[in-house]
Amino acid sequence: MTAVSGGLTPLLTGEENIVQKCLLLGLGKKEIRALMPQIVEFSELGSFIHQPAKTYSSGMRSKLSFAISANIDPDVMVIDEAISVGDPTFTNKCLKKMDDFRKSGKTIVFVSHSMSQIQDFCDMALWLEGGRIKQVGDAREVTNEYQNFIQMFNSMTPEQQKEHKDNIRQQQMREALYERNKSK
């Protein structure tokens, strides 16, 4: 399993980050050398691949992270908003790669606030609120309900919004206390 956003070190160059992340994921040096050209090409970073990652924009870091994760061919990939950063052509390239993964029977956990991407890409969706499952099911149904909630929430007064958020936090605290007392 690989998480797209994990494993980049700011002081290392893009190339060094590729090697480090691939080593952390269990690949050998020979495999990394073989994958390096396609990862660099997919990332679209060009000569920036030789610069430290700390000089990259958030979009460039996302491109590199996704390029590494997508090209090592994992069985499970976790994508947390990674493709929402960057230009639309790269986003489409990522979505196509993800679709290829899905068609090959692999698992993708796609975390996003982009309802259109979720509806276009996902079969199933899980809506979390305050760390709790609010709804799970067909992606269109869940995203439609989420959008209805967002409209309702945005129509609330600031005081009502704060009260809603406070209620969620209080519930989280009660559950954490219950779990802590249960384990004693």
C-alpha positions in Angstrom: 0.0 0.0 0.0 1.2 3.5 -0.7 0.0 6.9 0.4 0.5 9.5 -2.3 1.4 12.4 0.0 3.9 10.5 2.2 7.6 10.2 2.1 9.1 13.3 0.6 12.0 15.0 2.4 12.4 18.8 1.7 16.2 18.8 1.7 16.5 16.0 -0.8 16.3 16.5 -4.6 13.4 15.1 -6.5 15.6 12.2 -7.7 16.8 11.5 -4.2 13.2 11.6 -3.0 12.2 9.0 -5.6 15.0 6.7 -4.4 14.1 7.2 -0.7 10.4 6.7 -1.1 10.9 3.6 -3.3 13.3 2.2 -0.8 10.8 2.8 2.0 8.2 1.0 0.0 10.5 -2.1 -0.3 11.9 -1.7 -3.8 15.5 -2.6 -4.6 18.0 -0.3 -6.2 17.8 -2.2 -9.5 14.0 -1.8 -9.6 14.3 1.9 -8.7 16.8 2.5 -11.5 14.4 0.9 -14.0 11.5 3.0 -12.7 13.3 6.3 -12.5 12.8 7.5 -16.1 9.0 6.8 -16.1 8.6 8.4 -12.7 10.5 11.5 -13.8 8.6 11.7 -17.1 5.2 11.2 -15.4 6.0 14.0 -12.9 6.6 16.6 -15.6 9.2 18.2 -13.4 11.9 18.3 -16.1 15.2 19.8 -14.8 13.5 20.6 -11.4 14.0 16.9 -10.5 17.6 17.9 -9.6 16.5 20.6 -7.2 15.7 20.1 -3.5 12.0 19.4 -2.9 11.9 22.4 -0.5 12.1 24.6 -3.7 9.0 23.0 -5.2 5.5 24.4 -5.2 2.8 22.3 -3.6 1.7 21.3 -7.0 5.2 20.1 -7.9 5.4 18.1 -4.7 2.1 16.5 -5.5 3.1 15.7 -9.0 6.3 14.0 -7.8 4.5 12.1 -5.0 1.7 10.9 -7.4 4.3 9.9 -10.1 6.2 7.8 -7.6 3.1 6.1 -6.1 1.4 5.5 -9.5 4.5 4.0 -11.1 5.5 1.5 -8.5 2.2 -0.3 -9.2 0.9 -0.9 -5.6 -2.1 -3.1 -4.9 -3.7 -0.3 -2.7 -3.2 3.4 -3.2 -4.4 6.2 -0.8 -4.9 9.5 -2.5 -5.6 12.4 -0.2 -6.5 15.5 -2.2 -3.2 15.0 -4.1 -4.6 15.6 -7.5 -6.6 18.7 -6.6 -3.3 20.6 -6.7 -1.8 21.5 -10.0 -2.9 22.1 -13.5 -6.0 20.4 -15.1 -4.0 18.4 -17.7 -2.0 16.8 -14.9 -5.2 16.1 -12.9 -6.7 14.4 -16.0 -3.5 12.4 -16.4 -3.7 11.3 -12.8 -7.4 10.4 -13.1 -6.6 8.3 -16.2 -3.8 6.5 -14.3 -6.2 5.9 -11.4 -8.9 4.6 -13.7 -6.3 2.1 -15.2 -5.6 1.0 -11.6 -9.3 0.5 -10.9 -9.9 -1.4 -14.1 -7.0 -3.8 -13.2 -8.8 -4.6 -9.9 -6.7 -2.6 -7.6 -8.0 -0.7 -4.6 -7.9 3.1 -4.5 -8.9 5.1 -1.4 -9.6 8.6 -2.8 -10.0 11.3 -0.2 -11.4 14.5 -1.6 -13.8 17.4 -1.3 -14.3 17.5 -5.0 -17.8 16.2 -5.5 -17.5 16.0 -9.3 -14.3 14.0 -9.1 -15.9 11.6 -6.6 -19.0 11.2 -8.8 -16.9 10.7 -11.9 -14.4 8.4 -10.4 -15.8 6.5 -7.5 -18.4 3.7 -7.3 -18.8 4.0 -3.5 -18.3 6.9 -1.2 -18.0 7.3 2.6 -18.9 10.6 4.2 -17.2 11.3 7.5 -18.2 14.1 9.8 -16.2 14.6 13.0 -14.4 11.3 12.5 -17.7 9.3 12.4 -19.4 7.7 9.4 -22.3 9.9 8.4 -23.2 7.9 5.3 -21.8 5.2 3.0 -23.1 3.9 -0.3 -23.4 4.8 -4.0 -21.0 7.7 -4.8 -23.8 9.9 -6.4 -26.2 9.4 -3.5 -23.6 10.1 -0.9 -22.2 13.2 -2.6 -25.7 14.5 -3.3 -26.5 14.2 0.4 -23.2 15.9 1.3 -24.0 18.8 -1.0 -27.4 19.1 0.5 -25.8 19.3 3.9 -23.3 21.9 2.8 -26.1 24.1 1.4 -28.0 23.7 4.7 -24.9 24.4 6.8 -24.0 27.5 4.7 -27.6 28.8 5.2 -27.1 28.7 9.0 -26.1 31.7 11.0 -22.5 31.8 12.2 -23.8 31.0 15.7 -25.7 27.9 14.4 -22.6 26.8 12.5 -20.5 27.1 15.7 -23.1 25.2 17.7 -23.1 22.4 15.1 -19.3 22.2 15.2 -19.3 22.3 19.0 -21.8 19.5 19.2 -19.5 17.3 17.0 -16.5 18.1 19.2 -18.4 17.3 22.4 -19.5 14.0 20.9 -15.9 13.2 20.0 -14.8 14.0 23.5 -17.5 11.8 25.1 -16.5 8.9 22.8 -12.8 9.4 23.6 -13.6 9.5 27.4 -15.7 6.4 27.0 -12.9 4.5 25.2 -10.3 5.6 27.7 -12.5 4.5 30.7 -13.4 1.2 28.9 -9.7 0.3 28.5 -8.9 0.8 32.2 
